[in-house]
Every structure is written in structure tokens, then in C-alpha cells.
């Protein structure tokens, strides 16, 4: 898995330390093998981790149990999420950038209510500076601001890399977004991590996502199995449909915001950290 990282993502660690965020409720979207959820729980966060793949959830749960960590794992699709709780910290280390362009607004509408007022969304995605043909969609800082600016204050967007097994490491953007407290968000592209205070939103609501119990079993549908095969091929994430899919050669072309991407047509949403 090219960007599998066993510990807490270094960009997230630096941001949390700089912002003074040491506890709270955290949500790891597309948890995959659960490495980020486990790392956050080890730092004292109350963690919920979601993934569309029952197999990934089962494996992540076993890994957490071996470490004696109490993490709530839920099978959930972010585009059709049934989670109603709010979190002080939401981490997306690779789900958003695999979604088809038409699904990006749906994603933002779904993720915004999950972040408590004053809480933060930490988003990592492929950068437009990444030149590999394979992999997820690429984004510029301006695109991130345009997409998320109506729901979040953009605290910072930094050029960085995806830590993992590829050489050289893929170029990425690490974005820190804040959910406003009762006001319209304003993007602040020039601000820094240290300007933000720890999130103070209180979690509320009721979680109704279906929990996965027991060992991993067969996937619900055939497309879920295809998704897992795509995961093994990519070592990354898969998205729900794409803007243009040429099934003859499995080519996918972004609509104006990324290079041609060559990979099996993805069908699910599972992020392997």
C-alpha cells in the first residue's frame, strides 16, 4: 500500500501540537487498516472510525483490540452517511480526492455537519504538483478554498507529501479547515496553525451507523468486491463512480482539474492509510 503509514501522519501531528489540540472526539473517515484512528486513540482522543468496507473495519477492529484501545468502528459511506454525532476533529487522509467531481459537493454537505462548531477538518489530498499518471485526482490550493470556503474557514493549506512506500513520496496538500461558530466562514489562506484554539464544540446527536460485529465476511455486493480489488491494485482509495469512465481501458479523465488518471474504475470509498 503506497501511502500506508503506521503512525500518526506527521502533518497531522505537527498541526495538533501547534494548535494545542490534545483531546476531544475524533472521526477518522475511510479508516482502512485503522492506523490513524489507533494513533489518535493512543494520544487520548475518543475515536470513531468509519469505512465503507466491512473487511477493512473488521481488520482495523482486531488491530485496535490487540493494542487494548477502545475505538468505535462503524461501516459507513460518507456520501450516504448515517452518523449524526458531531466531532471536534475530523480527519480525511485520502477519501475526498478519489471522489468523482460531481460528488464533491455531496461530500462537503455530508462532512460539514460532522464537525462541531469550532472544530476542525484536517484534509490531505493529492497536489496538482504530483506528476504520476496513476492515483487520485489532484487539487490546487485555490480549488480547495473554492470548494470548502462556503462551509469552513480555511486556516492553512501547505504543500507536503504522502508518507508511505513510494519513492519519491507523492506530493500532497495538507489543509486545516475550521467550522465557524455561528458565523459565515472566511478563507484565510495566509494564516498559520498557531492562530487556532483547541476545538471546543460539544458532541451531540445520536450515532445510527450500522456497526460491524465479528470477523470479516463477504461484502454486501459485487461492486464492493471490485472496490477491494481496486484497493489492492492502487494501495489507495476508491471512489464512487467517475466523471467519464472508458471501460475498454479503464481510463478516467477529470473534468478540468487534474491529469488523465489510469486505474481500474473505482466503485467504493475505502481509504487505506
One Martini backbone bead per residue (centre of mass of N, CA, C, O) as a GRO file, in nm:
protein
  273
    1UNK     BB    1   0.087   0.042   0.030
    2UNK     BB    2   0.202   0.344  -0.057
    3UNK     BB    3   0.045   0.524   0.203
    4UNK     BB    4   0.136   0.365   0.434
    5UNK     BB    5   0.108   0.458   0.792
    6UNK     BB    6   0.165   0.355   1.119
    7UNK     BB    7   0.144   0.642   1.209
    8UNK     BB    8   0.107   0.950   1.260
    9UNK     BB    9   0.067   1.197   1.072
   10UNK     BB   10   0.296   1.448   1.058
   11UNK     BB   11   0.101   1.683   0.988
   12UNK     BB   12  -0.101   1.629   1.214
   13UNK     BB   13   0.087   1.638   1.453
   14UNK     BB   14   0.185   1.930   1.411
   15UNK     BB   15  -0.093   2.063   1.425
   16UNK     BB   16  -0.182   1.973   1.707
   17UNK     BB   17   0.060   2.097   1.857
   18UNK     BB   18   0.029   2.392   1.755
   19UNK     BB   19  -0.292   2.407   1.850
   20UNK     BB   20  -0.343   2.241   2.123
   21UNK     BB   21  -0.449   1.946   2.049
   22UNK     BB   22  -0.523   1.664   2.292
   23UNK     BB   23  -0.844   1.641   2.270
   24UNK     BB   24  -1.138   1.454   2.192
   25UNK     BB   25  -1.344   1.413   1.921
   26UNK     BB   26  -1.282   1.162   1.667
   27UNK     BB   27  -1.275   1.132   1.300
   28UNK     BB   28  -1.211   0.857   1.072
   29UNK     BB   29  -1.203   0.862   0.738
   30UNK     BB   30  -1.130   0.591   0.590
   31UNK     BB   31  -0.948   0.389   0.781
   32UNK     BB   32  -0.899   0.104   0.710
   33UNK     BB   33  -0.648  -0.024   0.918
   34UNK     BB   34  -0.640   0.216   1.157
   35UNK     BB   35  -0.383   0.394   1.213
   36UNK     BB   36  -0.502   0.677   1.288
   37UNK     BB   37  -0.699   0.592   1.505
   38UNK     BB   38  -0.489   0.466   1.691
   39UNK     BB   39  -0.307   0.715   1.726
   40UNK     BB   40  -0.528   0.895   1.853
   41UNK     BB   41  -0.597   0.711   2.093
   42UNK     BB   42  -0.303   0.717   2.214
   43UNK     BB   43  -0.346   1.046   2.264
   44UNK     BB   44  -0.668   1.059   2.391
   45UNK     BB   45  -0.884   1.009   2.195
   46UNK     BB   46  -1.218   0.987   2.092
   47UNK     BB   47  -1.282   0.726   1.861
   48UNK     BB   48  -1.404   0.728   1.527
   49UNK     BB   49  -1.438   0.477   1.262
   50UNK     BB   50  -1.465   0.470   0.903
   51UNK     BB   51  -1.610   0.244   0.648
   52UNK     BB   52  -1.729   0.071   0.365
   53UNK     BB   53  -1.556  -0.171   0.466
   54UNK     BB   54  -1.591  -0.459   0.645
   55UNK     BB   55  -1.305  -0.569   0.626
   56UNK     BB   56  -1.154  -0.322   0.732
   57UNK     BB   57  -1.299  -0.301   1.004
   58UNK     BB   58  -1.220  -0.578   1.116
   59UNK     BB   59  -0.913  -0.533   1.106
   60UNK     BB   60  -0.902  -0.276   1.278
   61UNK     BB   61  -1.031  -0.393   1.531
   62UNK     BB   62  -0.816  -0.607   1.588
   63UNK     BB   63  -0.581  -0.410   1.618
   64UNK     BB   64  -0.699  -0.249   1.857
   65UNK     BB   65  -0.736  -0.485   2.057
   66UNK     BB   66  -0.433  -0.559   2.080
   67UNK     BB   67  -0.391  -0.256   2.215
   68UNK     BB   68  -0.640  -0.179   2.407
   69UNK     BB   69  -0.853  -0.015   2.229
   70UNK     BB   70  -1.134   0.220   2.229
   71UNK     BB   71  -1.292   0.187   1.924
   72UNK     BB   72  -1.532   0.310   1.700
   73UNK     BB   73  -1.660   0.103   1.454
   74UNK     BB   74  -1.794   0.193   1.122
   75UNK     BB   75  -2.013   0.133   0.871
   76UNK     BB   76  -1.963   0.388   0.613
   77UNK     BB   77  -2.095   0.633   0.386
   78UNK     BB   78  -2.028   0.957   0.326
   79UNK     BB   79  -2.257   1.002   0.099
   80UNK     BB   80  -2.454   0.814   0.321
   81UNK     BB   81  -2.458   0.911   0.602
   82UNK     BB   82  -2.561   0.807   0.957
   83UNK     BB   83  -2.408   1.015   1.109
   84UNK     BB   84  -2.485   1.254   1.394
   85UNK     BB   85  -2.241   1.324   1.516
   86UNK     BB   86  -2.004   1.538   1.670
   87UNK     BB   87  -1.671   1.677   1.604
   88UNK     BB   88  -1.357   1.814   1.672
   89UNK     BB   89  -1.230   1.589   1.472
   90UNK     BB   90  -1.156   1.553   1.121
   91UNK     BB   91  -1.026   1.289   0.911
   92UNK     BB   92  -0.878   1.317   0.571
   93UNK     BB   93  -0.635   1.093   0.400
   94UNK     BB   94  -0.803   0.995   0.100
   95UNK     BB   95  -1.113   1.039  -0.005
   96UNK     BB   96  -1.185   1.299  -0.161
   97UNK     BB   97  -0.970   1.255  -0.412
   98UNK     BB   98  -1.166   1.005  -0.541
   99UNK     BB   99  -1.392   1.165  -0.620
  100UNK     BB  100  -1.613   1.267  -0.812
  101UNK     BB  101  -1.689   1.578  -0.907
  102UNK     BB  102  -2.006   1.540  -0.850
  103UNK     BB  103  -1.941   1.453  -0.527
  104UNK     BB  104  -1.817   1.696  -0.369
  105UNK     BB  105  -2.067   1.842  -0.258
  106UNK     BB  106  -2.177   1.602  -0.101
  107UNK     BB  107  -1.941   1.574   0.087
  108UNK     BB  108  -1.955   1.855   0.220
  109UNK     BB  109  -2.246   1.823   0.324
  110UNK     BB  110  -2.169   1.571   0.505
  111UNK     BB  111  -1.915   1.677   0.677
  112UNK     BB  112  -1.996   1.944   0.817
  113UNK     BB  113  -2.194   1.826   1.047
  114UNK     BB  114  -1.952   1.659   1.192
  115UNK     BB  115  -1.851   1.938   1.271
  116UNK     BB  116  -1.796   2.123   1.523
  117UNK     BB  117  -1.808   2.408   1.654
  118UNK     BB  118  -1.462   2.485   1.632
  119UNK     BB  119  -1.379   2.270   1.460
  120UNK     BB  120  -1.189   2.021   1.258
  121UNK     BB  121  -1.058   1.979   0.926
  122UNK     BB  122  -0.842   1.726   0.804
  123UNK     BB  123  -0.689   1.754   0.479
  124UNK     BB  124  -0.575   1.506   0.243
  125UNK     BB  125  -0.422   1.557  -0.084
  126UNK     BB  126  -0.354   1.575  -0.393
  127UNK     BB  127  -0.134   1.744  -0.585
  128UNK     BB  128  -0.072   1.927  -0.875
  129UNK     BB  129   0.246   1.845  -0.854
  130UNK     BB  130   0.175   1.569  -0.930
  131UNK     BB  131   0.303   1.344  -1.204
  132UNK     BB  132   0.158   1.102  -1.186
  133UNK     BB  133  -0.077   0.915  -1.345
  134UNK     BB  134  -0.145   0.775  -1.103
  135UNK     BB  135  -0.431   0.813  -0.916
  136UNK     BB  136  -0.571   1.065  -0.790
  137UNK     BB  137  -0.684   1.357  -0.766
  138UNK     BB  138  -0.603   1.694  -0.820
  139UNK     BB  139  -0.501   1.993  -0.626
  140UNK     BB  140  -0.547   2.318  -0.551
  141UNK     BB  141  -0.573   2.563  -0.326
  142UNK     BB  142  -0.802   2.713  -0.475
  143UNK     BB  143  -0.998   2.473  -0.489
  144UNK     BB  144  -1.032   2.428  -0.189
  145UNK     BB  145  -1.146   2.707  -0.125
  146UNK     BB  146  -1.391   2.692  -0.315
  147UNK     BB  147  -1.524   2.430  -0.199
  148UNK     BB  148  -1.499   2.503   0.137
  149UNK     BB  149  -1.560   2.819   0.198
  150UNK     BB  150  -1.881   2.799   0.272
  151UNK     BB  151  -1.818   2.606   0.551
  152UNK     BB  152  -1.516   2.713   0.592
  153UNK     BB  153  -1.225   2.795   0.743
  154UNK     BB  154  -0.911   2.869   0.604
  155UNK     BB  155  -0.613   2.832   0.766
  156UNK     BB  156  -0.452   2.606   0.583
  157UNK     BB  157  -0.213   2.537   0.303
  158UNK     BB  158   0.012   2.266   0.238
  159UNK     BB  159   0.293   2.150   0.111
  160UNK     BB  160   0.350   1.795   0.065
  161UNK     BB  161   0.334   1.448   0.169
  162UNK     BB  162   0.302   1.101   0.126
  163UNK     BB  163   0.349   0.877   0.348
  164UNK     BB  164   0.550   0.581   0.248
  165UNK     BB  165   0.665   0.358  -0.027
  166UNK     BB  166   0.725   0.569  -0.221
  167UNK     BB  167   0.968   0.661  -0.494
  168UNK     BB  168   0.872   0.923  -0.455
  169UNK     BB  169   0.680   1.103  -0.272
  170UNK     BB  170   0.381   1.214  -0.284
  171UNK     BB  171   0.216   1.492  -0.358
  172UNK     BB  172   0.062   1.727  -0.124
  173UNK     BB  173  -0.216   1.841   0.070
  174UNK     BB  174  -0.251   2.031   0.378
  175UNK     BB  175  -0.561   2.090   0.548
  176UNK     BB  176  -0.703   2.356   0.753
  177UNK     BB  177  -1.030   2.346   0.894
  178UNK     BB  178  -1.296   2.558   1.018
  179UNK     BB  179  -1.575   2.566   1.218
  180UNK     BB  180  -1.790   2.790   1.268
  181UNK     BB  181  -1.934   3.018   1.515
  182UNK     BB  182  -2.211   3.154   1.398
  183UNK     BB  183  -2.068   3.198   1.105
  184UNK     BB  184  -1.930   3.291   0.830
  185UNK     BB  185  -1.692   3.187   0.639
  186UNK     BB  186  -1.331   3.263   0.607
  187UNK     BB  187  -1.070   3.272   0.419
  188UNK     BB  188  -0.709   3.209   0.537
  189UNK     BB  189  -0.433   3.154   0.359
  190UNK     BB  190  -0.212   3.315   0.562
  191UNK     BB  191  -0.246   3.146   0.795
  192UNK     BB  192  -0.187   2.965   1.098
  193UNK     BB  193  -0.193   2.725   1.329
  194UNK     BB  194  -0.149   2.904   1.599
  195UNK     BB  195  -0.431   3.066   1.578
  196UNK     BB  196  -0.569   2.826   1.691
  197UNK     BB  197  -0.793   2.678   1.889
  198UNK     BB  198  -0.928   2.456   2.059
  199UNK     BB  199  -1.175   2.258   2.034
  200UNK     BB  200  -1.526   2.315   2.182
  201UNK     BB  201  -1.716   2.123   2.080
  202UNK     BB  202  -2.005   1.946   2.144
  203UNK     BB  203  -2.120   1.657   2.133
  204UNK     BB  204  -2.393   1.526   1.933
  205UNK     BB  205  -2.635   1.313   1.911
  206UNK     BB  206  -2.679   1.014   1.700
  207UNK     BB  207  -2.565   0.702   1.635
  208UNK     BB  208  -2.665   0.493   1.329
  209UNK     BB  209  -2.456   0.327   1.235
  210UNK     BB  210  -2.355   0.037   1.120
  211UNK     BB  211  -2.231  -0.224   1.290
  212UNK     BB  212  -1.949  -0.439   1.299
  213UNK     BB  213  -1.948  -0.781   1.362
  214UNK     BB  214  -1.694  -0.959   1.379
  215UNK     BB  215  -1.578  -1.106   1.130
  216UNK     BB  216  -1.502  -1.114   0.823
  217UNK     BB  217  -1.698  -1.092   0.534
  218UNK     BB  218  -1.879  -1.072   0.287
  219UNK     BB  219  -1.980  -0.867   0.071
  220UNK     BB  220  -2.272  -0.719  -0.024
  221UNK     BB  221  -2.143  -0.668  -0.311
  222UNK     BB  222  -1.981  -0.678  -0.605
  223UNK     BB  223  -1.862  -0.386  -0.594
  224UNK     BB  224  -1.702  -0.426  -0.332
  225UNK     BB  225  -1.499  -0.628  -0.445
  226UNK     BB  226  -1.390  -0.440  -0.663
  227UNK     BB  227  -1.285  -0.233  -0.467
  228UNK     BB  228  -1.069  -0.412  -0.330
  229UNK     BB  229  -0.909  -0.465  -0.583
  230UNK     BB  230  -0.838  -0.170  -0.627
  231UNK     BB  231  -0.685  -0.136  -0.364
  232UNK     BB  232  -0.461  -0.340  -0.420
  233UNK     BB  233  -0.359  -0.194  -0.674
  234UNK     BB  234  -0.319   0.102  -0.539
  235UNK     BB  235  -0.306   0.159  -0.221
  236UNK     BB  236  -0.579   0.318  -0.179
  237UNK     BB  237  -0.853   0.469  -0.312
  238UNK     BB  238  -1.206   0.472  -0.369
  239UNK     BB  239  -1.471   0.567  -0.586
  240UNK     BB  240  -1.796   0.688  -0.681
  241UNK     BB  241  -1.739   0.704  -0.955
  242UNK     BB  242  -1.718   0.900  -1.262
  243UNK     BB  243  -1.716   1.123  -1.512
  244UNK     BB  244  -1.527   0.926  -1.704
  245UNK     BB  245  -1.573   0.593  -1.836
  246UNK     BB  246  -1.344   0.365  -1.993
  247UNK     BB  247  -1.386   0.028  -2.012
  248UNK     BB  248  -1.160  -0.066  -2.204
  249UNK     BB  249  -0.909   0.102  -2.020
  250UNK     BB  250  -0.977   0.243  -1.748
  251UNK     BB  251  -1.030   0.547  -1.802
  252UNK     BB  252  -0.986   0.866  -1.627
  253UNK     BB  253  -1.129   1.195  -1.650
  254UNK     BB  254  -1.102   1.494  -1.557
  255UNK     BB  255  -1.287   1.810  -1.517
  256UNK     BB  256  -1.027   2.038  -1.523
  257UNK     BB  257  -0.852   1.910  -1.235
  258UNK     BB  258  -0.663   1.700  -1.401
  259UNK     BB  259  -0.513   1.437  -1.496
  260UNK     BB  260  -0.477   1.159  -1.631
  261UNK     BB  261  -0.623   0.853  -1.510
  262UNK     BB  262  -0.488   0.528  -1.439
  263UNK     BB  263  -0.743   0.291  -1.352
  264UNK     BB  264  -0.958   0.123  -1.203
  265UNK     BB  265  -1.280   0.138  -1.174
  266UNK     BB  266  -1.423   0.282  -0.911
  267UNK     BB  267  -1.681   0.184  -0.637
  268UNK     BB  268  -1.574   0.283  -0.365
  269UNK     BB  269  -1.497   0.391  -0.006
  270UNK     BB  270  -1.156   0.336   0.069
  271UNK     BB  271  -0.903   0.406   0.308
  272UNK     BB  272  -0.550   0.351   0.300
  273UNK     BB  273  -0.310   0.434   0.544
   0.00000   0.00000   0.00000
